[in-house]
Protein backbone atom coordinates (compact mmCIF):
# COMPACT_ATOMS: atom_id res chain seq x y z
CA UNK A 1 0.00 0.00 0.00
CA UNK A 2 1.25 3.48 -0.91
CA UNK A 3 -0.10 6.61 0.77
CA UNK A 4 0.06 10.01 -0.92
CA UNK A 5 -0.82 13.10 1.07
CA UNK A 6 -2.03 16.17 -0.83
CA UNK A 7 -2.79 19.67 0.51
CA UNK A 8 -6.57 19.67 -0.04
CA UNK A 9 -9.53 18.01 -1.74
CA UNK A 10 -8.87 19.69 -5.10
CA UNK A 11 -5.28 18.45 -5.12
CA UNK A 12 -6.49 14.91 -4.32
CA UNK A 13 -8.88 15.05 -7.28
CA UNK A 14 -6.21 16.40 -9.64
CA UNK A 15 -3.69 13.73 -8.71
CA UNK A 16 -6.23 10.92 -8.94
CA UNK A 17 -7.36 12.14 -12.36
CA UNK A 18 -3.73 12.19 -13.51
CA UNK A 19 -3.27 8.58 -12.40
CA UNK A 20 -6.45 7.45 -14.18
CA UNK A 21 -5.63 9.47 -17.29
CA UNK A 22 -2.15 7.94 -17.51
CA UNK A 23 -3.56 4.40 -17.36
CA UNK A 24 -6.30 5.22 -19.89
CA UNK A 25 -3.82 6.70 -22.34
CA UNK A 26 -1.59 3.64 -21.95
CA UNK A 27 -4.53 1.28 -22.53
CA UNK A 28 -7.51 2.58 -24.51
CA UNK A 29 -9.43 -0.60 -23.58
CA UNK A 30 -8.92 -0.04 -19.84
CA UNK A 31 -11.46 -1.75 -17.59
CA UNK A 32 -12.17 0.85 -14.94
CA UNK A 33 -13.95 0.20 -11.67
CA UNK A 34 -15.90 3.24 -10.51
CA UNK A 35 -17.20 4.54 -7.20
CA UNK A 36 -19.75 7.15 -6.14
CA UNK A 37 -20.07 9.63 -3.29
CA UNK A 38 -19.16 13.22 -2.58
CA UNK A 39 -15.41 12.55 -2.62
CA UNK A 40 -15.65 11.39 -6.24
CA UNK A 41 -17.43 14.46 -7.58
CA UNK A 42 -14.30 16.62 -7.81
CA UNK A 43 -12.42 13.73 -9.42
CA UNK A 44 -15.07 13.22 -12.09
CA UNK A 45 -15.14 16.95 -12.72
CA UNK A 46 -11.39 16.83 -13.29
CA UNK A 47 -11.71 13.86 -15.68
CA UNK A 48 -14.44 15.67 -17.62
CA UNK A 49 -12.09 18.62 -17.95
CA UNK A 50 -9.33 16.37 -19.29
CA UNK A 51 -11.73 14.89 -21.82
CA UNK A 52 -12.74 18.32 -23.08
CA UNK A 53 -9.40 20.14 -23.00
CA UNK A 54 -6.77 17.37 -23.19
CA UNK A 55 -8.74 15.01 -25.44
CA UNK A 56 -8.72 12.19 -22.88
CA UNK A 57 -10.51 9.40 -24.75
CA UNK A 58 -13.08 7.21 -22.98
CA UNK A 59 -14.57 5.73 -26.17
CA UNK A 60 -13.03 2.26 -25.87
CA UNK A 61 -12.89 1.81 -22.10
CA UNK A 62 -15.27 -0.33 -20.07
CA UNK A 63 -16.57 0.54 -16.60
CA UNK A 64 -18.00 -1.43 -13.69
CA UNK A 65 -19.45 0.35 -10.68
CA UNK A 66 -18.93 -0.98 -7.19
CA UNK A 67 -22.55 -1.04 -6.14
CA UNK A 68 -26.19 -0.06 -6.57
CA UNK A 69 -29.16 0.23 -4.23
CA UNK A 70 -31.69 -2.58 -4.19
CA UNK A 71 -35.13 -1.34 -5.17
CA UNK A 72 -34.13 1.72 -7.21
CA UNK A 73 -34.58 1.90 -10.96
CA UNK A 74 -31.65 3.15 -13.03
CA UNK A 75 -33.56 6.33 -13.89
CA UNK A 76 -34.31 7.10 -10.22
CA UNK A 77 -32.53 10.32 -9.29
CA UNK A 78 -31.06 8.63 -6.20
CA UNK A 79 -29.64 5.62 -8.03
CA UNK A 80 -25.92 5.30 -8.64
CA UNK A 81 -26.67 4.93 -12.34
CA UNK A 82 -28.14 8.44 -12.28
CA UNK A 83 -25.18 9.67 -10.24
CA UNK A 84 -22.71 8.36 -12.81
CA UNK A 85 -24.64 9.90 -15.70
CA UNK A 86 -24.84 13.24 -13.90
CA UNK A 87 -21.18 13.45 -12.89
CA UNK A 88 -19.31 11.58 -15.64
CA UNK A 89 -21.01 9.55 -18.35
CA UNK A 90 -22.99 12.40 -19.96
CA UNK A 91 -19.93 14.63 -20.15
CA UNK A 92 -17.32 12.34 -21.73
CA UNK A 93 -17.20 10.32 -24.94
CA UNK A 94 -17.88 6.98 -23.28
CA UNK A 95 -19.99 4.32 -25.00
CA UNK A 96 -22.91 3.74 -22.62
CA UNK A 97 -23.05 0.12 -23.79
CA UNK A 98 -19.69 -0.33 -22.07
CA UNK A 99 -20.86 1.02 -18.69
CA UNK A 100 -22.10 -1.48 -16.14
CA UNK A 101 -23.85 -1.26 -12.77
CA UNK A 102 -25.71 -3.95 -10.82
CA UNK A 103 -29.45 -4.06 -11.47
CA UNK A 104 -31.15 -3.17 -8.21
CA UNK A 105 -34.53 -4.19 -9.63
CA UNK A 106 -33.49 -7.68 -10.69
CA UNK A 107 -36.16 -10.30 -10.00
CA UNK A 108 -33.48 -12.73 -8.83
CA UNK A 109 -30.89 -10.70 -6.94
CA UNK A 110 -28.61 -13.67 -6.29
CA UNK A 111 -28.51 -14.45 -10.00
CA UNK A 112 -27.80 -10.78 -10.75
CA UNK A 113 -24.78 -10.91 -8.43
CA UNK A 114 -23.42 -14.02 -10.14
CA UNK A 115 -24.00 -12.47 -13.56
CA UNK A 116 -22.15 -9.31 -12.52
CA UNK A 117 -19.14 -11.33 -11.38
CA UNK A 118 -19.19 -13.28 -14.64
CA UNK A 119 -19.41 -10.11 -16.71
CA UNK A 120 -16.33 -8.68 -15.00
CA UNK A 121 -14.49 -11.92 -15.81
CA UNK A 122 -15.72 -11.77 -19.42
CA UNK A 123 -13.97 -8.41 -19.82
CA UNK A 124 -10.74 -9.78 -18.37
CA UNK A 125 -11.08 -8.35 -14.86
CA UNK A 126 -10.76 -4.79 -13.60
CA UNK A 127 -7.53 -2.96 -14.39
CA UNK A 128 -7.99 0.00 -12.02
CA UNK A 129 -10.56 0.06 -9.23
CA UNK A 130 -11.51 3.45 -7.80
CA UNK A 131 -12.61 3.43 -4.15
CA UNK A 132 -13.93 5.70 -1.47
CA UNK A 133 -14.21 4.77 2.19
CA UNK A 134 -17.22 5.03 4.46
CA UNK A 135 -17.15 6.12 8.06
CA UNK A 136 -17.58 2.47 9.07
CA UNK A 137 -14.48 1.65 7.07
CA UNK A 138 -16.36 -0.01 4.25
CA UNK A 139 -15.28 -0.12 0.62
CA UNK A 140 -18.22 -0.54 -1.69
CA UNK A 141 -21.02 -1.58 0.66
CA UNK A 142 -18.87 -4.18 2.40
CA UNK A 143 -20.14 -3.43 5.88
CA UNK A 144 -18.52 -4.70 9.11
CA UNK A 145 -17.97 -8.48 9.20
CA UNK A 146 -17.82 -8.74 5.41
CA UNK A 147 -15.69 -11.73 4.53
CA UNK A 148 -12.34 -10.71 3.07
CA UNK A 149 -12.85 -13.17 0.19
CA UNK A 150 -16.49 -12.20 -0.42
CA UNK A 151 -17.89 -11.80 -3.94
CA UNK A 152 -20.64 -9.60 -5.38
CA UNK A 153 -23.73 -10.02 -3.23
CA UNK A 154 -26.61 -8.24 -1.49
CA UNK A 155 -25.73 -6.54 1.80
CA UNK A 156 -27.92 -4.99 4.48
CA UNK A 157 -26.67 -1.50 5.31
CA UNK A 158 -25.68 -0.45 8.82
CA UNK A 159 -27.28 2.48 10.67
CA UNK A 160 -23.97 4.35 10.26
CA UNK A 161 -24.09 3.97 6.48
CA UNK A 162 -27.79 4.82 6.31
CA UNK A 163 -27.16 8.00 8.29
CA UNK A 164 -24.15 8.94 6.16
CA UNK A 165 -26.12 8.48 2.91
CA UNK A 166 -29.29 10.15 4.17
CA UNK A 167 -28.00 13.57 3.13
CA UNK A 168 -28.48 12.47 -0.49
CA UNK A 169 -32.17 11.69 0.09
CA UNK A 170 -35.10 13.78 1.30
CA UNK A 171 -35.09 11.84 4.57
CA UNK A 172 -33.30 8.89 6.16
CA UNK A 173 -36.43 6.76 5.85
CA UNK A 174 -36.08 6.94 2.05
CA UNK A 175 -32.58 5.43 1.99
CA UNK A 176 -32.77 1.83 0.71
CA UNK A 177 -31.85 -0.71 3.37
CA UNK A 178 -29.97 -3.03 1.03
CA UNK A 179 -27.54 -2.77 -1.85
CA UNK A 180 -25.77 -5.00 -4.35
CA UNK A 181 -22.03 -4.59 -3.90
CA UNK A 182 -18.84 -6.05 -5.27
CA UNK A 183 -17.31 -8.20 -2.57
CA UNK A 184 -14.00 -7.52 -0.84
CA UNK A 185 -12.51 -10.40 -2.80
CA UNK A 186 -13.87 -8.97 -6.05
CA UNK A 187 -12.19 -5.64 -5.28
CA UNK A 188 -8.90 -7.32 -4.36
CA UNK A 189 -8.91 -9.06 -7.75
CA UNK A 190 -8.43 -5.69 -9.49
CA UNK A 191 -4.91 -5.21 -10.85
CA UNK A 192 -4.66 -1.77 -9.21
CA UNK A 193 -6.73 -0.01 -6.54
CA UNK A 194 -6.96 3.73 -5.98
CA UNK A 195 -8.65 4.87 -2.75
CA UNK A 196 -9.49 8.53 -2.13
CA UNK A 197 -10.43 10.17 1.17
CA UNK A 198 -10.77 13.81 2.18
CA UNK A 199 -11.82 15.73 5.25
CA UNK A 200 -11.24 15.51 8.98
CA UNK A 201 -14.22 13.16 9.42
CA UNK A 202 -12.28 10.47 7.53
CA UNK A 203 -9.05 10.85 9.53
CA UNK A 204 -9.75 8.20 12.18
CA UNK A 205 -10.97 5.54 9.76
CA UNK A 206 -8.12 6.17 7.31
CA UNK A 207 -5.61 5.65 10.13
CA UNK A 208 -7.29 2.34 11.00
CA UNK A 209 -7.55 1.23 7.37
CA UNK A 210 -3.93 2.03 6.51
CA UNK A 211 -2.04 1.39 9.74
CA UNK A 212 -4.35 -0.78 11.83
CA UNK A 213 -4.74 -4.56 11.94
CA UNK A 214 -6.50 -6.35 9.09
CA UNK A 215 -10.02 -7.16 10.20
CA UNK A 216 -13.37 -7.99 8.66
CA UNK A 217 -14.86 -5.30 10.91
CA UNK A 218 -13.17 -2.71 8.66
CA UNK A 219 -13.24 -4.02 5.11
CA UNK A 220 -10.84 -1.34 3.83
CA UNK A 221 -8.02 -2.93 5.87
CA UNK A 222 -8.03 -5.77 3.34
CA UNK A 223 -6.37 -3.37 0.90
CA UNK A 224 -3.19 -3.81 2.93
CA UNK A 225 -3.02 -7.22 1.23
CA UNK A 226 -3.32 -5.80 -2.28
CA UNK A 227 -0.26 -5.92 -4.51
CA UNK A 228 -0.80 -2.40 -5.95
CA UNK A 229 -3.01 -0.11 -3.88
CA UNK A 230 -2.55 3.65 -3.75
CA UNK A 231 -4.32 5.75 -1.11
CA UNK A 232 -4.60 9.48 -1.84
CA UNK A 233 -5.73 11.69 1.05
CA UNK A 234 -5.73 15.37 1.91
CA UNK A 235 -3.98 16.80 4.97
CA UNK A 236 -7.16 16.66 7.02
CA UNK A 237 -7.81 12.98 6.32
CA UNK A 238 -4.12 12.23 6.94
CA UNK A 239 -4.03 14.00 10.30
CA UNK A 240 -4.06 10.79 12.40
CA UNK A 241 -1.57 8.78 10.35
CA UNK A 242 1.46 7.89 12.48
CA UNK A 243 3.84 7.56 9.52
CA UNK A 244 2.66 10.65 7.61
CA UNK A 245 6.17 12.10 7.29
CA UNK A 246 7.41 8.85 5.80
CA UNK A 247 4.58 8.82 3.24
CA UNK A 248 5.41 12.40 2.25
CA UNK A 249 9.10 11.52 1.84
CA UNK A 250 8.28 8.61 -0.47
CA UNK A 251 6.05 10.74 -2.71
CA UNK A 252 8.62 13.53 -2.88
CA UNK A 253 11.62 11.28 -3.57
CA UNK A 254 10.60 8.06 -5.31
CA UNK A 255 11.09 8.14 -9.13
CA UNK A 256 7.74 6.50 -9.89
CA UNK A 257 5.89 9.59 -8.60
CA UNK A 258 8.13 12.19 -10.26
CA UNK A 259 5.71 12.95 -13.11
CA UNK A 260 2.90 13.55 -10.61
CA UNK A 261 4.75 15.94 -8.33
C-alpha positions as a Python dict, from the first residue, in 0.01 Angstrom:
ca = {
    (1, 'X'): (0, 0, 0),
    (2, 'X'): (125, 348, -91),
    (3, 'X'): (-10, 661, 77),
    (4, 'X'): (6, 1001, -92),
    (5, 'X'): (-82, 1310, 107),
    (6, 'X'): (-203, 1617, -83),
    (7, 'X'): (-279, 1967, 51),
    (8, 'X'): (-657, 1967, -4),
    (9, 'X'): (-953, 1801, -174),
    (10, 'X'): (-887, 1969, -510),
    (11, 'X'): (-528, 1845, -512),
    (12, 'X'): (-649, 1491, -432),
    (13, 'X'): (-888, 1505, -728),
    (14, 'X'): (-621, 1640, -964),
    (15, 'X'): (-369, 1373, -871),
    (16, 'X'): (-623, 1092, -894),
    (17, 'X'): (-736, 1214, -1236),
    (18, 'X'): (-373, 1219, -1351),
    (19, 'X'): (-327, 858, -1240),
    (20, 'X'): (-645, 745, -1418),
    (21, 'X'): (-563, 947, -1729),
    (22, 'X'): (-215, 794, -1751),
    (23, 'X'): (-356, 440, -1736),
    (24, 'X'): (-630, 522, -1989),
    (25, 'X'): (-382, 670, -2234),
    (26, 'X'): (-159, 364, -2195),
    (27, 'X'): (-453, 128, -2253),
    (28, 'X'): (-751, 258, -2451),
    (29, 'X'): (-943, -60, -2358),
    (30, 'X'): (-892, -4, -1984),
    (31, 'X'): (-1146, -175, -1759),
    (32, 'X'): (-1217, 85, -1494),
    (33, 'X'): (-1395, 20, -1167),
    (34, 'X'): (-1590, 324, -1051),
    (35, 'X'): (-1720, 454, -720),
    (36, 'X'): (-1975, 715, -614),
    (37, 'X'): (-2007, 963, -329),
    (38, 'X'): (-1916, 1322, -258),
    (39, 'X'): (-1541, 1255, -262),
    (40, 'X'): (-1565, 1139, -624),
    (41, 'X'): (-1743, 1446, -758),
    (42, 'X'): (-1430, 1662, -781),
    (43, 'X'): (-1242, 1373, -942),
    (44, 'X'): (-1507, 1322, -1209),
    (45, 'X'): (-1514, 1695, -1272),
    (46, 'X'): (-1139, 1683, -1329),
    (47, 'X'): (-1171, 1386, -1568),
    (48, 'X'): (-1444, 1567, -1762),
    (49, 'X'): (-1209, 1862, -1795),
    (50, 'X'): (-933, 1637, -1929),
    (51, 'X'): (-1173, 1489, -2182),
    (52, 'X'): (-1274, 1832, -2308),
    (53, 'X'): (-940, 2014, -2300),
    (54, 'X'): (-677, 1737, -2319),
    (55, 'X'): (-874, 1501, -2544),
    (56, 'X'): (-872, 1219, -2288),
    (57, 'X'): (-1051, 940, -2475),
    (58, 'X'): (-1308, 721, -2298),
    (59, 'X'): (-1457, 573, -2617),
    (60, 'X'): (-1303, 226, -2587),
    (61, 'X'): (-1289, 181, -2210),
    (62, 'X'): (-1527, -33, -2007),
    (63, 'X'): (-1657, 54, -1660),
    (64, 'X'): (-1800, -143, -1369),
    (65, 'X'): (-1945, 35, -1068),
    (66, 'X'): (-1893, -98, -719),
    (67, 'X'): (-2255, -104, -614),
    (68, 'X'): (-2619, -6, -657),
    (69, 'X'): (-2916, 23, -423),
    (70, 'X'): (-3169, -258, -419),
    (71, 'X'): (-3513, -134, -517),
    (72, 'X'): (-3413, 172, -721),
    (73, 'X'): (-3458, 190, -1096),
    (74, 'X'): (-3165, 315, -1303),
    (75, 'X'): (-3356, 633, -1389),
    (76, 'X'): (-3431, 710, -1022),
    (77, 'X'): (-3253, 1032, -929),
    (78, 'X'): (-3106, 863, -620),
    (79, 'X'): (-2964, 562, -803),
    (80, 'X'): (-2592, 530, -864),
    (81, 'X'): (-2667, 493, -1234),
    (82, 'X'): (-2814, 844, -1228),
    (83, 'X'): (-2518, 967, -1024),
    (84, 'X'): (-2271, 836, -1281),
    (85, 'X'): (-2464, 990, -1570),
    (86, 'X'): (-2484, 1324, -1390),
    (87, 'X'): (-2118, 1345, -1289),
    (88, 'X'): (-1931, 1158, -1564),
    (89, 'X'): (-2101, 955, -1835),
    (90, 'X'): (-2299, 1240, -1996),
    (91, 'X'): (-1993, 1463, -2015),
    (92, 'X'): (-1732, 1234, -2173),
    (93, 'X'): (-1720, 1032, -2494),
    (94, 'X'): (-1788, 698, -2328),
    (95, 'X'): (-1999, 432, -2500),
    (96, 'X'): (-2291, 374, -2262),
    (97, 'X'): (-2305, 12, -2379),
    (98, 'X'): (-1969, -33, -2207),
    (99, 'X'): (-2086, 102, -1869),
    (100, 'X'): (-2210, -148, -1614),
    (101, 'X'): (-2385, -126, -1277),
    (102, 'X'): (-2571, -395, -1082),
    (103, 'X'): (-2945, -406, -1147),
    (104, 'X'): (-3115, -317, -821),
    (105, 'X'): (-3453, -419, -963),
    (106, 'X'): (-3349, -768, -1069),
    (107, 'X'): (-3616, -1030, -1000),
    (108, 'X'): (-3348, -1273, -883),
    (109, 'X'): (-3089, -1070, -694),
    (110, 'X'): (-2861, -1367, -629),
    (111, 'X'): (-2851, -1445, -1000),
    (112, 'X'): (-2780, -1078, -1075),
    (113, 'X'): (-2478, -1091, -843),
    (114, 'X'): (-2342, -1402, -1014),
    (115, 'X'): (-2400, -1247, -1356),
    (116, 'X'): (-2215, -931, -1252),
    (117, 'X'): (-1914, -1133, -1138),
    (118, 'X'): (-1919, -1328, -1464),
    (119, 'X'): (-1941, -1011, -1671),
    (120, 'X'): (-1633, -868, -1500),
    (121, 'X'): (-1449, -1192, -1581),
    (122, 'X'): (-1572, -1177, -1942),
    (123, 'X'): (-1397, -841, -1982),
    (124, 'X'): (-1074, -978, -1837),
    (125, 'X'): (-1108, -835, -1486),
    (126, 'X'): (-1076, -479, -1360),
    (127, 'X'): (-753, -296, -1439),
    (128, 'X'): (-799, 0, -1202),
    (129, 'X'): (-1056, 6, -923),
    (130, 'X'): (-1151, 345, -780),
    (131, 'X'): (-1261, 343, -415),
    (132, 'X'): (-1393, 570, -147),
    (133, 'X'): (-1421, 477, 219),
    (134, 'X'): (-1722, 503, 446),
    (135, 'X'): (-1715, 612, 806),
    (136, 'X'): (-1758, 247, 907),
    (137, 'X'): (-1448, 165, 707),
    (138, 'X'): (-1636, -1, 425),
    (139, 'X'): (-1528, -12, 62),
    (140, 'X'): (-1822, -54, -169),
    (141, 'X'): (-2102, -158, 66),
    (142, 'X'): (-1887, -418, 240),
    (143, 'X'): (-2014, -343, 588),
    (144, 'X'): (-1852, -470, 911),
    (145, 'X'): (-1797, -848, 920),
    (146, 'X'): (-1782, -874, 541),
    (147, 'X'): (-1569, -1173, 453),
    (148, 'X'): (-1234, -1071, 307),
    (149, 'X'): (-1285, -1317, 19),
    (150, 'X'): (-1649, -1220, -42),
    (151, 'X'): (-1789, -1180, -394),
    (152, 'X'): (-2064, -960, -538),
    (153, 'X'): (-2373, -1002, -323),
    (154, 'X'): (-2661, -824, -149),
    (155, 'X'): (-2573, -654, 180),
    (156, 'X'): (-2792, -499, 448),
    (157, 'X'): (-2667, -150, 531),
    (158, 'X'): (-2568, -45, 882),
    (159, 'X'): (-2728, 248, 1067),
    (160, 'X'): (-2397, 435, 1026),
    (161, 'X'): (-2409, 397, 648),
    (162, 'X'): (-2779, 482, 631),
    (163, 'X'): (-2716, 800, 829),
    (164, 'X'): (-2415, 894, 616),
    (165, 'X'): (-2612, 848, 291),
    (166, 'X'): (-2929, 1015, 417),
    (167, 'X'): (-2800, 1357, 313),
    (168, 'X'): (-2848, 1247, -49),
    (169, 'X'): (-3217, 1169, 9),
    (170, 'X'): (-3510, 1378, 130),
    (171, 'X'): (-3509, 1184, 457),
    (172, 'X'): (-3330, 889, 616),
    (173, 'X'): (-3643, 676, 585),
    (174, 'X'): (-3608, 694, 205),
    (175, 'X'): (-3258, 543, 199),
    (176, 'X'): (-3277, 183, 71),
    (177, 'X'): (-3185, -71, 337),
    (178, 'X'): (-2997, -303, 103),
    (179, 'X'): (-2754, -277, -185),
    (180, 'X'): (-2577, -500, -435),
    (181, 'X'): (-2203, -459, -390),
    (182, 'X'): (-1884, -605, -527),
    (183, 'X'): (-1731, -820, -257),
    (184, 'X'): (-1400, -752, -84),
    (185, 'X'): (-1251, -1040, -280),
    (186, 'X'): (-1387, -897, -605),
    (187, 'X'): (-1219, -564, -528),
    (188, 'X'): (-890, -732, -436),
    (189, 'X'): (-891, -906, -775),
    (190, 'X'): (-843, -569, -949),
    (191, 'X'): (-491, -521, -1085),
    (192, 'X'): (-466, -177, -921),
    (193, 'X'): (-673, -1, -654),
    (194, 'X'): (-696, 373, -598),
    (195, 'X'): (-865, 487, -275),
    (196, 'X'): (-949, 853, -213),
    (197, 'X'): (-1043, 1017, 117),
    (198, 'X'): (-1077, 1381, 218),
    (199, 'X'): (-1182, 1573, 525),
    (200, 'X'): (-1124, 1551, 898),
    (201, 'X'): (-1422, 1316, 942),
    (202, 'X'): (-1228, 1047, 753),
    (203, 'X'): (-905, 1085, 953),
    (204, 'X'): (-975, 820, 1218),
    (205, 'X'): (-1097, 554, 976),
    (206, 'X'): (-812, 617, 731),
    (207, 'X'): (-561, 565, 1013),
    (208, 'X'): (-729, 234, 1100),
    (209, 'X'): (-755, 123, 737),
    (210, 'X'): (-393, 203, 651),
    (211, 'X'): (-204, 139, 974),
    (212, 'X'): (-435, -78, 1183),
    (213, 'X'): (-474, -456, 1194),
    (214, 'X'): (-650, -635, 909),
    (215, 'X'): (-1002, -716, 1020),
    (216, 'X'): (-1337, -799, 866),
    (217, 'X'): (-1486, -530, 1091),
    (218, 'X'): (-1317, -271, 866),
    (219, 'X'): (-1324, -402, 511),
    (220, 'X'): (-1084, -134, 383),
    (221, 'X'): (-802, -293, 587),
    (222, 'X'): (-803, -577, 334),
    (223, 'X'): (-637, -337, 90),
    (224, 'X'): (-319, -381, 293),
    (225, 'X'): (-302, -722, 123),
    (226, 'X'): (-332, -580, -228),
    (227, 'X'): (-26, -592, -451),
    (228, 'X'): (-80, -240, -595),
    (229, 'X'): (-301, -11, -388),
    (230, 'X'): (-255, 365, -375),
    (231, 'X'): (-432, 575, -111),
    (232, 'X'): (-460, 948, -184),
    (233, 'X'): (-573, 1169, 105),
    (234, 'X'): (-573, 1537, 191),
    (235, 'X'): (-398, 1680, 497),
    (236, 'X'): (-716, 1666, 702),
    (237, 'X'): (-781, 1298, 632),
    (238, 'X'): (-412, 1223, 694),
    (239, 'X'): (-403, 1400, 1030),
    (240, 'X'): (-406, 1079, 1240),
    (241, 'X'): (-157, 878, 1035),
    (242, 'X'): (146, 789, 1248),
    (243, 'X'): (384, 756, 952),
    (244, 'X'): (266, 1065, 761),
    (245, 'X'): (617, 1210, 729),
    (246, 'X'): (741, 885, 580),
    (247, 'X'): (458, 882, 324),
    (248, 'X'): (541, 1240, 225),
    (249, 'X'): (910, 1152, 184),
    (250, 'X'): (828, 861, -47),
    (251, 'X'): (605, 1074, -271),
    (252, 'X'): (862, 1353, -288),
    (253, 'X'): (1162, 1128, -357),
    (254, 'X'): (1060, 806, -531),
    (255, 'X'): (1109, 814, -913),
    (256, 'X'): (774, 650, -989),
    (257, 'X'): (589, 959, -860),
    (258, 'X'): (813, 1219, -1026),
    (259, 'X'): (571, 1295, -1311),
    (260, 'X'): (290, 1355, -1061),
    (261, 'X'): (475, 1594, -833),
}
